[in-house]
Structure formats: structure tokens, C-alpha cells
Amino acid sequence: MKKIILFFVILLFQVSAFSEVKVVTTTTVIYDLVKQVGGDKVSVDYLCRGDQDPHFLEVLPSYMLKIRKADIMFEIGLGLELWAPQLIDGSRNSNLKLVDLSKGIDKKDIPAGKIDASQGDIHPYGNPHYWLDPNNVKVMAQEILDALSEQDPVNADYYNSNYDKFVKSLDEKMKQWESKMSKVKGKPVIFFHASWIYFAEHFAVKIAGYVEPKPGIPPTPSHNAEVINLIKKNNIKFIVMENFYSDNAPKQISSATGAKVIKVPVAVFGMDGINSYIDMMDYIVNKFSENI
């Protein structure tokens, strides 16, 4: 009898050791972090492509199917993925663990007072674009480590080792990024959308204004004129925009001022060759430092 019990214990351990944790992520940045921490012990897929606006995602049955197969779903949170609850409900996955990676983030741009549609795309709990600060990515990776270790305790040491390697490589890259961004420190920059508060504070870049009059509100001729005056007055060198937005208004502003329009990816796979979070940040930092 003891031999039979021992056999099943060993069998259970082997099944646990060799079965992958199934994960789905809302964005490709999270996808990359799960790959970094989870390695070959995790099967991971994502919903929103890197070249899509993560605020808006069409609700499709194929996305529900991905969630139905998952053990864990990771999201940015803070109202970025307003489409997620409908997908989760449609997946009919009662065992799904939903992990909001914003829990440990020092949140910025939390609106005060009454919020209504006239204010544009306002997030009541804070600006959700926190992954553009590399320090916040460490917080995200820690949350992923904790969730994977809880789901799969047999491989917790493996996940911890991968996490340590990732953080070490990220720390090394941060030294390079901060060195390159030192020439941009304190310089005024125009951005298209209100995605950049975390990035700007980390690298001490001054946000001079936005092409959008309010978050998610299309640019107007009168607002374009205000931005043109602002650029001329402050000798602003460039306009930074996410590569999935229309560049019609930035181009008009550029032709009137000479300020260069810089399109950047803000997600993994957002452009060719952007295959990791570090690739993405390399691209963004290089564009800033080359055009100042």
C-alpha cells in the first residue's frame, strides 16, 4: 500500500513539474515580462497587438477562447482594458485568476473632483501607462513572479532565478538609458497623447503640452494653433507620438514650426525589430537622444 501511495505522489510531482502554466496577457509588454520570468515553464499568449491602441479592442470569440484555456490572466488595469470584463465573461472560465499589475504602482494623474465625458479619456484611478517607467516594470515583474510561484510552487525557484536575471539586465540597461537621456533632461517636449507622465518623471523630461486638446479628443485647428505658438515660443525640437495614432495634426504642426515628428512603439511587437520591452525602450530612448 505504501508503495502505491509513493507511486502516485511521484506521479503527481512529475505531472506538476512538466505541465506548463497557461497564461494570457492583455498587452504584449506583459507578454514579454511573463516570458522573461516564466521561461519554458509557461505557455503565454496575448490579446492586444503591439501596433494597436490598447484602449480599444474588438470583442472577438477568438479572444474568449484564449482566456478560456488560461490559468492566469494578467492586465495593466486602471481602466486601460475596459473591454476585458466582457471577454472574461464570454470565456466562461470560472477558474481563471485575474491579476491586476497596477496594485503596487505609485499612480499618477489621478483626477480630482467630478469626472465626466467632457474631460476626454480620463482614468479615475490614475494614468495606466505606467510601464513606460522602467522602475515600474520591476514592480510588474514581481507581481508576475508571485502569481506564477503561487500557481506553480514546484518551479518557484526557477521563476525567482529568471526574475533576478531579468532585473539585473534591466538595471544595466537603465544606466545606459539614463546616460543617453541626460541631454534631454529638463528639455520641453510635445507629446501626442497623455501617455508619458511616468516616462517624463523618470527621465526628468518636461511635458510642454499635447497635440490632443484632452486625452482621446481629436486635435482641432484652434488647438493646433496653440501648440504651434507653444513650440515657437519655447524652441521645442520634436513631437513624440505613439505609432498607432494618425499623424495628420502632428505633420501640420511640424510644417508650421520645423519640429520633428517622432513615431515610437509603446508596446512589444509595435514595430519590426521590437521583440522585447528592452528593445522598445532602446528605440524610444535613442529617438529622444538623437533628435534633441
GULUM-533155 format. One record per residue (C-alpha): residue in one letter; x negated, y negated, z. Coordinates in nm, 3 decimals, decimal comma, padded with zeros to 5 digits. Each point is the difference from the previous one (the first is absolute). Layout:
   rest         X         Y         Z
      A         X         Y         Z
...
This chain:
   rest         X         Y         Z
      M    00,000    00,000    00,000
      K   -00,284   -00,238    00,089
      K   -00,163    00,070   -00,339
      I    00,325   -00,086   -00,179
      I    00,033   -00,329    00,192
      L   -00,365   -00,085   -00,072
      F    00,054    00,076   -00,369
      F    00,292   -00,243   -00,022
      V   -00,191   -00,270    00,191
      I   -00,289    00,031   -00,245
      L    00,241    00,001   -00,294
      L    00,175   -00,311    00,129
      F   -00,335   -00,176    00,043
      Q   -00,103    00,090   -00,355
      V    00,327   -00,124   -00,147
      S   -00,035   -00,329    00,192
      A   -00,365   -00,036   -00,098
      F    00,060    00,047   -00,372
      S    00,337   -00,169   -00,052
      E   -00,015   -00,360   -00,121
      V    00,187   -00,282    00,167
      K    00,237   -00,142   -00,260
      V    00,002   -00,380   -00,006
      V    00,171   -00,266   -00,207
      T   -00,099   -00,367    00,018
      T    00,191   -00,306   -00,111
      T   -00,308   -00,168   -00,153
      T   -00,326    00,104   -00,162
      V   -00,210   -00,179    00,264
      I    00,147    00,231    00,263
      Y   -00,046    00,292   -00,240
      D   -00,373   -00,069   -00,016
      L   -00,030   -00,030    00,379
      V    00,180    00,333    00,047
      K   -00,240    00,158   -00,252
      Q   -00,297   -00,146    00,187
      V    00,114    00,131    00,339
      G    00,187    00,314   -00,106
      G   -00,245    00,131   -00,258
      D    00,081    00,347   -00,132
      K    00,226    00,081    00,295
      V    00,272   -00,232   -00,130
      S    00,216   -00,004   -00,311
      V    00,100   -00,362   -00,070
      D    00,208   -00,186   -00,258
      Y    00,121   -00,362   -00,026
      L    00,314   -00,180   -00,110
      C   -00,088   -00,353   -00,116
      R   -00,267   -00,021   -00,271
      G   -00,295   -00,232    00,047
      D    00,110   -00,228   -00,283
      Q    00,353   -00,045    00,137
      D    00,138   -00,261    00,238
      P    00,050    00,200    00,323
      H    00,291   -00,223    00,102
      F    00,211    00,161   -00,272
      L    00,020    00,367   -00,094
      E    00,276    00,166   -00,198
      V    00,175    00,272    00,200
      L   -00,057    00,319   -00,202
      P    00,077    00,367    00,080
      S   -00,364    00,090   -00,070
      Y   -00,108   -00,218    00,294
      M    00,255    00,170    00,225
      L   -00,138    00,338   -00,103
      K   -00,351   -00,107    00,100
      I    00,127   -00,102    00,343
      R    00,203    00,320    00,037
      K   -00,320    00,205   -00,021
      A   -00,198   -00,216    00,246
      D   -00,085    00,056    00,365
      I   -00,102   -00,364    00,052
      M    00,081   -00,325   -00,181
      F   -00,219   -00,305    00,061
      E    00,125   -00,353   -00,072
      I   -00,136   -00,355    00,023
      G    00,310   -00,115    00,188
      L    00,097   -00,358    00,090
      G    00,275    00,010   -00,260
      L   -00,228    00,050   -00,301
      E    00,171    00,324   -00,104
      L    00,369   -00,090    00,032
      W    00,064    00,278   -00,250
      A   -00,146    00,272    00,227
      P    00,304    00,076    00,222
      Q    00,217    00,084   -00,302
      L   -00,266    00,235   -00,135
      I   -00,043    00,168    00,337
      D    00,376    00,046    00,040
      G    00,021    00,145   -00,351
      S   -00,284    00,243    00,067
      R    00,203    00,184    00,267
      N   -00,323    00,080    00,183
      S    00,105    00,019    00,365
      N   -00,351    00,105    00,109
      L   -00,180   -00,297   -00,154
      K   -00,223   -00,206    00,229
      L    00,000   -00,367   -00,106
      V   -00,308   -00,192    00,113
      D    00,002   -00,381   -00,015
      L   -00,365   -00,107   -00,031
      S    00,072   -00,358    00,112
      K    00,044    00,096    00,366
      G   -00,349   -00,102    00,111
      I   -00,043   -00,296   -00,234
      D   -00,037   -00,357    00,127
      K    00,287   -00,135   -00,208
      K   -00,011   -00,340   -00,171
      D    00,259   -00,230   -00,160
      I    00,280    00,104    00,235
      P    00,276   -00,249   -00,083
      A    00,157   -00,211    00,273
      G    00,364   -00,100    00,014
      K    00,285    00,109   -00,220
      I   -00,087    00,193   -00,317
      D    00,207   -00,019   -00,316
      A   -00,032    00,062   -00,375
      S   -00,095   -00,362   -00,071
      Q   -00,341    00,067    00,158
      G   -00,084    00,259   -00,264
      D   -00,145    00,344    00,064
      I   -00,051   -00,044    00,374
      H   -00,102    00,294    00,218
      P    00,154   -00,042    00,348
      Y   -00,263    00,211    00,177
      G   -00,306   -00,150   -00,166
      N   -00,193   -00,002   -00,326
      P   -00,040    00,361   -00,118
      H   -00,313   -00,047   -00,214
      Y   -00,232    00,078    00,288
      W   -00,214    00,256   -00,189
      L   -00,184   -00,288   -00,170
      D   -00,192   -00,046    00,326
      P   -00,251    00,289    00,021
      N    00,019    00,002    00,378
      N    00,368    00,087   -00,025
      V   -00,086    00,296   -00,221
      K   -00,188    00,150    00,294
      V    00,320   -00,029    00,204
      M    00,195    00,168   -00,280
      A   -00,255    00,281   -00,028
      Q    00,019    00,057    00,377
      E    00,379    00,034   -00,019
      I   -00,042    00,250   -00,285
      L   -00,260    00,192    00,202
      D    00,233    00,019    00,299
      A    00,296    00,119   -00,210
      L   -00,199    00,266   -00,186
      S   -00,161    00,126    00,321
      E    00,340    00,028    00,168
      Q    00,147    00,183   -00,299
      D   -00,303    00,226   -00,045
      P   -00,194    00,023    00,329
      V   -00,209    00,293   -00,125
      N   -00,180   -00,238   -00,238
      A   -00,014   -00,304    00,229
      D   -00,382    00,006    00,018
      Y   -00,017    00,007   -00,379
      Y    00,229   -00,305   -00,026
      N   -00,202   -00,182    00,267
      S   -00,324    00,065   -00,188
      N    00,150   -00,131   -00,326
      Y    00,136   -00,306    00,178
      D   -00,342   -00,079    00,149
      K   -00,165    00,032   -00,343
      F    00,257   -00,228   -00,159
      V   -00,028   -00,268    00,269
      K   -00,379    00,009   -00,026
      S    00,012   -00,050   -00,378
      L    00,261   -00,274    00,040
      D   -00,216   -00,183    00,257
      E   -00,295    00,010   -00,239
      K    00,212   -00,140   -00,282
      M    00,142   -00,272    00,226
      K   -00,350   -00,136    00,054
      Q   -00,041   -00,031   -00,377
      W    00,343   -00,157   -00,047
      E   -00,054   -00,255    00,274
      S   -00,339   -00,093   -00,145
      K    00,150   -00,055   -00,346
      M    00,300   -00,189    00,138
      S   -00,219   -00,235    00,205
      K   -00,020   -00,235   -00,300
      V    00,381   -00,015   -00,009
      K    00,035   -00,069    00,372
      G    00,214   -00,308    00,063
      K    00,065   -00,055   -00,372
      P    00,361   -00,070   -00,108
      V    00,167    00,257   -00,224
      I    00,342    00,013   -00,163
      F    00,177    00,336    00,019
      F    00,303    00,119   -00,193
      H    00,192    00,184    00,273
      A   -00,016   -00,016    00,379
      S   -00,196    00,325    00,025
      W   -00,334   -00,138    00,109
      I    00,023   -00,128    00,359
      Y   -00,187    00,301    00,144
      F   -00,269   -00,011   -00,268
      A   -00,040   -00,376    00,031
      E   -00,035    00,008    00,378
      H   -00,248    00,287   -00,007
      F   -00,226   -00,170   -00,256
      A    00,069   -00,359    00,114
      V    00,149   -00,104   -00,336
      K    00,230   -00,303    00,000
      I    00,345    00,062   -00,150
      A    00,070   -00,331   -00,174
      G    00,338    00,101   -00,139
      Y    00,201    00,248   -00,203
      V    00,124    00,012   -00,359
      E    00,332    00,132    00,131
      P    00,188   -00,283    00,176
      K    00,118    00,259    00,254
      P   -00,081    00,373    00,024
      G    00,173    00,187   -00,280
      I    00,149   -00,319   -00,153
      P   -00,105   -00,055   -00,364
      P   -00,218   -00,306   -00,069
      T    00,182   -00,316   -00,111
      P   -00,132   -00,288   -00,218
      S    00,017   -00,242    00,292
      H   -00,194    00,235    00,226
      N   -00,255    00,063   -00,275
      A   -00,056   -00,374   -00,015
      E   -00,063   -00,009    00,375
      V   -00,252    00,283   -00,030
      I   -00,175   -00,175   -00,289
      N   -00,039   -00,315    00,208
      L   -00,125    00,204    00,294
      I   -00,264    00,173   -00,213
      K   -00,122   -00,325   -00,151
      K   -00,011   -00,179    00,334
      N   -00,196    00,279    00,174
      N   -00,212    00,116   -00,296
      I    00,128    00,356    00,041
      K   -00,187    00,246   -00,220
      F    00,242    00,286   -00,044
      I    00,346    00,152    00,044
      V    00,017    00,355    00,133
      M    00,293    00,222   -00,090
      E    00,105    00,362    00,025
      N   -00,026    00,165   -00,340
      F    00,364    00,115   -00,009
      Y    00,145   -00,355    00,000
      S    00,066   -00,210   -00,310
      D   -00,285   -00,242   -00,068
      N    00,209   -00,253   -00,197
      A    00,004   -00,267    00,273
      P   -00,365    00,054    00,105
      K   -00,111   -00,037   -00,362
      Q    00,193   -00,327   -00,033
      I   -00,161   -00,128    00,318
      S   -00,341    00,117   -00,120
      S    00,032   -00,179   -00,336
      A    00,085   -00,323    00,183
      T   -00,280    00,023    00,257
      G   -00,276    00,230   -00,123
      A    00,044    00,222    00,305
      K   -00,066    00,360   -00,095
      V    00,271    00,265    00,039
      I   -00,135    00,313    00,170
      K    00,213    00,314   -00,011
      V   -00,085    00,262    00,258
      P    00,138    00,338    00,106
      V    00,135    00,021    00,353
      A    00,043    00,376   -00,001
      V   -00,195    00,312   -00,094
      F    00,045    00,089   -00,370
      G    00,114   -00,359   -00,059
      M   -00,252   -00,027   -00,285
      D   -00,228    00,241   -00,184
      G   -00,292    00,094    00,222
      I    00,174   -00,095    00,325
      N    00,009    00,347    00,151
      S   -00,035   -00,080    00,371
      Y    00,059   -00,275    00,254
      I   -00,371   -00,082   -00,010
      D    00,012   -00,029   -00,382
      M    00,293   -00,241    00,034
      M   -00,171   -00,221    00,256
      D   -00,324    00,003   -00,197
      Y    00,190   -00,131   -00,302
      I    00,181   -00,273    00,194
      V   -00,310   -00,120    00,186
      N   -00,210   -00,003   -00,317
      K    00,262   -00,207   -00,181
      F    00,005   -00,256    00,282
      S   -00,377   -00,028    00,030
      E   -00,060   -00,014   -00,376
      N    00,248   -00,280   -00,065
      I   -00,051   -00,239    00,287
